[in-house]
């Protein structure tokens, strides 16, 4: 009798346990979706839907001021026009040049991070000093550098004249030097952020690796290339992707400093998109530019993501 009763209780538990587990799993799933719903809804409404609508508008000849009723589908005409648009092609070329800011800024930031990490005193002071340009207003930064780069009364040209250079560059006023000037400012502004990220990566490297390398007779330079750089590869990969994406989204600094000039020498894709959409009022054409920009960013990110498998050590 006791065995029969025990068996009945066991059978009852075996029948209720899976049912309870399924119910609990359902509630956990609902709770998970509720937790991610604010970000999911925000991303869908503010990012995914606008991208889809922009892709649709890129096949139209539309001015957003005229309203939705005046949308006229023209197929791939906008994309064909971009292939022969000299201003757009020049903006792409300028963006490619701006990508050169990323490795230069990363190299200088890594050097600063290693020096500050190995320093004994004033670590916090130097971190704050180098990070301040990143958190400063871009308007204030642009105004400051416009004064520094002033061709006649700027301190930079004043210094160059004092050391014997009779005809220093015109910087922001010269089409040959305007983009270089912007790139110098972008390197200066991004040093602090990159340095802080590299410092975080350096502090996560186990000290045992350096001790083992030292026992094996590795010099500090050998330790840097054999231990520090490989261990920092995930950090480098992160900064590389974010830096290149940021270079393609450069707008505010160029808008304030040069307004795309002189002679379009500093116009980039985002700035040209802004001009097309809100000054020339060509919403369809601007949407096509946006789709090309999205394609470039996705392509470069994909290439980096595939390539990182050969040099990033996790």
C-alpha positions as semicolon CSV with decimal commas, in nm:
position;residue;x (nm);y (nm);z (nm)
1;X;0,000;0,000;0,000
2;X;0,282;0,237;0,093
3;X;0,462;0,164;-0,233
4;X;0,150;0,236;-0,435
5;X;0,100;0,568;-0,254
6;X;0,463;0,670;-0,308
7;X;0,437;0,584;-0,676
8;X;0,121;0,796;-0,710
9;X;0,288;1,097;-0,550
10;X;0,593;1,058;-0,778
11;X;0,374;1,035;-1,089
12;X;0,185;1,345;-0,982
13;X;0,509;1,541;-0,937
14;X;0,641;1,426;-1,274
15;X;0,323;1,550;-1,439
16;X;0,312;1,888;-1,264
17;X;0,682;1,976;-1,278
18;X;0,709;2,012;-1,661
19;X;0,387;2,212;-1,664
20;X;0,519;2,444;-1,391
21;X;0,853;2,476;-1,571
22;X;0,679;2,574;-1,895
23;X;0,467;2,829;-1,711
24;X;0,768;2,975;-1,533
25;X;0,962;2,990;-1,860
26;X;0,672;3,176;-2,022
27;X;0,666;3,433;-1,742
28;X;1,045;3,475;-1,763
29;X;1,018;3,536;-2,137
30;X;0,746;3,799;-2,089
31;X;0,951;3,969;-1,817
32;X;1,256;3,975;-2,044
33;X;1,063;4,138;-2,327
34;X;0,918;4,394;-2,086
35;X;1,266;4,488;-1,970
36;X;1,400;4,538;-2,325
37;X;1,080;4,694;-2,461
38;X;1,176;5,061;-2,390
39;X;1,501;5,030;-2,586
40;X;1,337;4,808;-2,851
41;X;1,052;5,053;-2,907
42;X;1,285;5,354;-2,911
43;X;1,524;5,191;-3,158
44;X;1,236;5,082;-3,382
45;X;1,063;5,421;-3,385
46;X;1,371;5,645;-3,405
47;X;1,612;5,431;-3,608
48;X;1,467;5,134;-3,797
49;X;1,148;5,298;-3,925
50;X;1,327;5,621;-4,037
51;X;1,587;5,413;-4,224
52;X;1,314;5,221;-4,406
53;X;1,124;5,540;-4,489
54;X;1,444;5,708;-4,607
55;X;1,518;5,411;-4,831
56;X;1,169;5,449;-4,980
57;X;1,201;5,826;-5,024
58;X;1,538;5,782;-5,200
59;X;1,345;5,652;-5,502
60;X;1,135;5,969;-5,524
61;X;1,165;6,329;-5,635
62;X;1,018;6,492;-5,326
63;X;1,042;6,818;-5,135
64;X;0,925;6,765;-4,776
65;X;0,778;7,117;-4,767
66;X;0,521;7,027;-5,035
67;X;0,375;6,744;-4,826
68;X;0,324;6,371;-4,876
69;X;0,073;6,423;-5,155
70;X;0,341;6,545;-5,394
71;X;0,567;6,239;-5,376
72;X;0,675;6,132;-5,725
73;X;0,854;5,799;-5,775
74;X;1,145;5,822;-6,019
75;X;1,318;5,487;-5,964
76;X;1,697;5,484;-5,934
77;X;1,744;5,827;-6,095
78;X;1,878;5,976;-5,770
79;X;2,141;5,704;-5,741
80;X;2,241;5,748;-6,104
81;X;2,278;6,121;-6,045
82;X;2,511;6,062;-5,750
83;X;2,753;5,875;-5,976
84;X;2,805;6,196;-6,179
85;X;2,772;6,448;-5,894
86;X;3,115;6,611;-5,851
87;X;3,022;6,759;-5,514
88;X;2,919;6,418;-5,381
89;X;3,231;6,249;-5,516
90;X;3,446;6,521;-5,358
91;X;3,265;6,468;-5,026
92;X;3,344;6,094;-5,044
93;X;3,709;6,172;-5,113
94;X;3,722;6,409;-4,815
95;X;3,566;6,144;-4,594
96;X;3,831;5,895;-4,700
97;X;4,097;6,150;-4,602
98;X;3,925;6,200;-4,265
99;X;3,963;5,829;-4,195
100;X;4,334;5,903;-4,159
101;X;4,250;6,081;-3,833
102;X;4,167;5,747;-3,669
103;X;4,508;5,569;-3,678
104;X;4,696;5,891;-3,596
105;X;4,474;5,966;-3,297
106;X;4,489;5,604;-3,178
107;X;4,870;5,596;-3,199
108;X;4,913;5,921;-3,005
109;X;4,649;5,814;-2,751
110;X;4,822;5,480;-2,695
111;X;5,156;5,653;-2,636
112;X;4,995;5,892;-2,386
113;X;4,811;5,606;-2,213
114;X;5,130;5,402;-2,171
115;X;5,320;5,702;-2,036
116;X;5,045;5,801;-1,792
117;X;4,988;5,442;-1,683
118;X;5,357;5,402;-1,598
119;X;5,378;5,740;-1,423
120;X;5,390;5,765;-1,045
121;X;5,249;6,111;-0,984
122;X;4,977;6,335;-1,132
123;X;4,793;6,053;-1,314
124;X;4,449;6,199;-1,244
125;X;4,564;6,548;-1,342
126;X;4,683;6,436;-1,686
127;X;4,370;6,226;-1,740
128;X;4,150;6,530;-1,677
129;X;4,365;6,761;-1,890
130;X;4,361;6,532;-2,194
131;X;3,994;6,439;-2,155
132;X;3,866;6,798;-2,131
133;X;3,862;6,865;-2,510
134;X;3,634;6,563;-2,561
135;X;3,372;6,687;-2,312
136;X;3,400;7,051;-2,417
137;X;3,144;7,217;-2,642
138;X;3,233;7,177;-3,008
139;X;3,120;7,534;-3,067
140;X;3,371;7,666;-2,813
141;X;3,642;7,436;-2,952
142;X;3,573;7,551;-3,309
143;X;3,584;7,920;-3,212
144;X;3,912;7,865;-3,027
145;X;4,076;7,693;-3,324
146;X;3,947;7,955;-3,568
147;X;4,138;8,210;-3,363
148;X;4,448;7,990;-3,348
149;X;4,440;7,926;-3,725
150;X;4,368;8,288;-3,822
151;X;4,591;8,353;-4,126
152;X;4,702;8,705;-4,024
153;X;4,676;8,744;-3,646
154;X;4,657;8,381;-3,529
155;X;4,912;8,255;-3,273
156;X;5,010;7,959;-3,492
157;X;5,111;8,170;-3,790
158;X;5,267;8,422;-3,553
159;X;5,491;8,147;-3,419
160;X;5,576;8,022;-3,770
161;X;5,676;8,373;-3,877
162;X;5,891;8,411;-3,566
163;X;6,099;8,107;-3,663
164;X;6,162;8,232;-4,015
165;X;5,868;8,108;-4,225
166;X;5,777;8,420;-4,422
167;X;5,462;8,285;-4,586
168;X;5,289;8,037;-4,354
169;X;4,978;7,850;-4,471
170;X;4,640;8,022;-4,468
171;X;4,499;7,712;-4,294
172;X;4,116;7,726;-4,288
173;X;4,112;7,993;-4,560
174;X;4,322;7,787;-4,802
175;X;4,155;7,500;-4,996
176;X;4,485;7,310;-4,986
177;X;4,514;7,323;-4,605
178;X;4,154;7,356;-4,482
179;X;4,085;6,982;-4,458
180;X;4,425;6,922;-4,296
181;X;4,337;7,187;-4,036
182;X;4,010;7,013;-3,959
183;X;4,190;6,680;-3,927
184;X;4,439;6,831;-3,678
185;X;4,151;6,957;-3,465
186;X;3,975;6,619;-3,480
187;X;4,291;6,440;-3,367
188;X;4,332;6,683;-3,078
189;X;3,966;6,649;-2,975
190;X;3,964;6,267;-2,980
191;X;4,288;6,210;-2,789
192;X;4,123;6,217;-2,448
193;X;3,852;5,961;-2,519
194;X;4,089;5,716;-2,686
195;X;4,344;5,759;-2,409
196;X;4,090;5,681;-2,134
197;X;3,978;5,366;-2,316
198;X;4,339;5,254;-2,366
199;X;4,412;5,321;-1,998
200;X;4,122;5,096;-1,901
201;X;4,260;4,825;-2,127
202;X;4,613;4,862;-1,987
203;X;4,492;4,825;-1,630
204;X;4,318;4,499;-1,717
205;X;4,639;4,334;-1,843
206;X;4,763;4,085;-1,579
207;X;5,096;4,185;-1,424
208;X;5,202;3,820;-1,432
209;X;5,251;3,843;-1,808
210;X;5,505;4,124;-1,772
211;X;5,682;3,940;-1,492
212;X;5,706;3,624;-1,701
213;X;5,833;3,823;-2,000
214;X;6,091;3,992;-1,779
215;X;6,213;3,657;-1,646
216;X;6,251;3,538;-2,007
217;X;6,473;3,839;-2,074
218;X;6,231;4,050;-2,277
219;X;6,317;4,420;-2,287
220;X;6,046;4,685;-2,220
221;X;6,008;4,742;-2,594
222;X;5,976;4,367;-2,656
223;X;5,718;4,344;-2,375
224;X;5,521;4,625;-2,537
225;X;5,497;4,452;-2,874
226;X;5,464;4,096;-2,738
227;X;5,234;4,156;-2,440
228;X;5,077;4,502;-2,439
229;X;4,968;4,528;-2,803
230;X;4,816;4,176;-2,827
231;X;4,630;4,221;-2,498
232;X;4,501;4,560;-2,615
233;X;4,374;4,425;-2,948
234;X;4,004;4,416;-2,839
235;X;4,031;4,776;-2,720
236;X;4,204;4,874;-3,044
237;X;3,933;4,703;-3,248
238;X;3,660;4,890;-3,057
239;X;3,828;5,228;-3,105
240;X;3,895;5,152;-3,472
241;X;3,529;5,082;-3,549
242;X;3,389;5,372;-3,346
243;X;3,653;5,609;-3,483
244;X;3,587;5,530;-3,848
245;X;3,210;5,554;-3,798
246;X;3,261;5,891;-3,626
247;X;3,476;6,014;-3,914
248;X;3,191;5,941;-4,155
249;X;2,950;6,130;-3,929
250;X;3,168;6,441;-3,899
251;X;2,945;6,746;-3,928
252;X;2,933;6,992;-3,638
253;X;3,300;7,088;-3,643
254;X;3,299;7,140;-4,022
255;X;2,971;7,331;-4,006
256;X;3,109;7,579;-3,752
257;X;3,465;7,607;-3,882
258;X;3,435;7,621;-4,260
259;X;3,073;7,559;-4,361
260;X;3,208;7,310;-4,614
261;X;3,446;7,560;-4,774
262;X;3,656;7,706;-4,905
263;X;3,547;7,585;-5,250
264;X;3,400;7,266;-5,101
265;X;3,741;7,148;-4,980
266;X;3,603;7,039;-4,640
267;X;3,260;6,920;-4,748
268;X;3,189;6,564;-4,631
269;X;2,898;6,329;-4,694
270;X;2,689;6,430;-4,391
271;X;2,742;6,800;-4,460
272;X;2,650;6,758;-4,826
273;X;2,341;6,563;-4,718
274;X;2,245;6,853;-4,490
275;X;2,289;7,104;-4,771
276;X;2,087;6,893;-5,013
277;X;1,800;6,828;-4,773
278;X;1,758;7,155;-4,583
279;X;1,906;7,419;-4,812
280;X;1,835;7,287;-5,161
281;X;1,519;7,107;-5,034
282;X;1,581;6,786;-5,231
283;X;1,455;6,526;-4,985
284;X;1,467;6,232;-5,227
285;X;1,822;6,310;-5,338
286;X;1,933;6,358;-4,978
287;X;1,778;6,025;-4,880
288;X;1,980;5,856;-5,155
289;X;2,295;6,014;-5,008
290;X;2,195;5,881;-4,667
291;X;2,153;5,530;-4,805
292;X;2,497;5,544;-4,969
293;X;2,646;5,662;-4,639
294;X;2,475;5,375;-4,455
295;X;2,610;5,130;-4,711
296;X;2,966;5,263;-4,670
297;X;2,952;5,236;-4,290
298;X;2,808;4,883;-4,301
299;X;3,066;4,773;-4,559
300;X;3,364;4,911;-4,366
301;X;3,234;4,766;-4,039
302;X;3,182;4,427;-4,204
303;X;3,537;4,429;-4,345
304;X;3,675;4,519;-4,003
305;X;3,464;4,253;-3,832
306;X;3,590;3,983;-4,069
307;X;3,949;4,104;-4,048
308;X;3,955;4,120;-3,668
309;X;3,949;3,741;-3,649
310;X;4,314;3,740;-3,760
311;X;4,455;3,995;-3,515
312;X;4,217;4,043;-3,219
313;X;4,290;3,822;-2,918
314;X;4,002;3,770;-2,674
